[in-house]
Amino acid sequence: MPTERSRFVSVAKVIEITSTSPGSFEDAIRKGLSKAQKTIDGIKGAWISEQKVELADDGTISHFRVDMKLTFLLDD
């Protein structure tokens, strides 16, 4: 017989996305999450797995890049 606790099992999925911004890592994170939320419902969290900068020819930072793992619950 199922217990009260077993009736509330949820299953989550994790996907990985990459986002870039010329401004900052924080901006890249915000833009990536905003874009993902347009097509994925119920995002519950994000783990920043990698950060990288891209350099211009003169050695200055041209872009900030983040790789994120997003967690969201699957529908019943």
C-alpha positions as CSV (number, residue, x, y, z in Angstrom):
1,M,0.0,0.0,0.0
2,P,1.5,3.4,-0.9
3,T,2.4,5.6,1.9
4,E,1.4,9.3,2.2
5,R,5.0,10.3,1.4
6,S,5.2,8.1,-1.8
7,R,2.3,9.9,-3.4
8,F,4.3,13.1,-3.8
9,V,7.2,11.9,-5.8
10,S,8.6,14.4,-8.3
11,V,11.0,13.8,-11.1
12,A,13.4,16.5,-12.3
13,K,15.4,16.9,-15.5
14,V,18.7,18.6,-15.9
15,I,19.8,20.3,-19.1
16,E,22.9,22.3,-19.9
17,I,23.0,25.7,-21.7
18,T,25.7,28.2,-22.5
19,S,25.2,31.9,-22.4
20,T,27.4,34.9,-23.3
21,S,27.4,38.6,-22.5
22,P,29.8,41.4,-23.3
23,G,29.1,42.9,-19.8
24,S,29.7,40.4,-17.0
25,F,29.2,36.8,-15.8
26,E,26.2,37.9,-13.9
27,D,24.6,39.4,-17.0
28,A,25.3,36.2,-19.0
29,I,23.6,34.1,-16.2
30,R,20.6,36.4,-16.2
31,K,20.2,36.4,-20.0
32,G,20.6,32.7,-20.2
33,L,18.0,32.1,-17.5
34,S,15.6,34.6,-19.0
35,K,15.8,33.0,-22.4
36,A,15.4,29.4,-21.0
37,Q,12.4,30.4,-19.0
38,K,10.6,31.4,-22.2
39,T,10.5,27.8,-23.4
40,I,11.0,25.7,-20.2
41,D,8.4,25.9,-17.4
42,G,9.3,25.3,-13.7
43,I,13.0,25.9,-13.6
44,K,13.9,25.4,-10.0
45,G,17.6,26.1,-10.0
46,A,20.8,26.6,-11.9
47,W,24.4,25.4,-11.3
48,I,27.1,27.3,-12.9
49,S,29.5,24.6,-14.0
50,E,32.0,26.7,-15.9
51,Q,33.0,30.3,-16.6
52,K,35.1,31.5,-19.4
53,V,36.2,34.9,-20.9
54,E,36.8,35.5,-24.6
55,L,39.5,38.0,-25.5
56,A,39.6,40.5,-28.3
57,D,42.7,40.9,-30.4
58,D,44.0,43.7,-28.1
59,G,43.8,41.3,-25.1
60,T,40.8,42.9,-23.4
61,I,37.8,40.8,-22.4
62,S,35.2,40.8,-25.2
63,H,32.7,38.3,-23.8
64,F,31.9,36.5,-20.6
65,R,30.6,33.0,-21.1
66,V,28.9,30.7,-18.6
67,D,27.9,27.0,-18.9
68,M,24.9,26.3,-16.7
69,K,23.0,23.2,-15.7
70,L,19.3,24.0,-15.2
71,T,17.0,21.8,-13.1
72,F,13.2,21.7,-13.7
73,L,10.4,19.4,-12.7
74,L,8.7,17.2,-15.2
75,D,5.0,17.4,-15.6
76,D,2.8,14.5,-14.4
